[in-house]
Amino acid sequence: MTNPSCTKCNSEETVVMNKWQYFFFLSTLPIIVSLIFSYIFHPILLTFILFVFVVNMRIAKKKTPYVICRNCKQVQQGSGNKTLRS
């Protein structure tokens, strides 16, 4: 798959972040915080990890593919059902 071109500067130097990369990016900090709080306060807080997964998966499906231009730093948020122009 070729990277789509930037809509602002028409550069081919773009980075595409797929759904799983975006999901990992969104989920890392909240899961670590939930683990720390559950260890310090109460294990019932581990249930928040499930909510973090569900919410972040829905966000990742909606916002990916996430295209970032390396030249002008333009960010394009895609939709899971749409295809990007190449």
Phi, psi and omega in degrees: 000132179272150178288140177290155179276156180288137180281341182273310185246002180058027178278147177270354182274081180237157176242131180251124177259118182277182187298316184288325175295316180295320178299314178296319178300318181284328191267341188300304183296313179298325179289318178298317179295319178297320178295317180295314180295323179291328177289319183283313188262290185202140181295345179297338180291349176295340178293339178292338179297321177299316179296322177298316179298313183295312182295316181291330176293320178295319179295317181295322178294325183283321189264347182265154001288143183253113186251127181238127177277133180282337182277304187255359178064022175293136179245128179242124178262128180266180173240146183302334183265345184265153173253151181269150176288145177246000000 
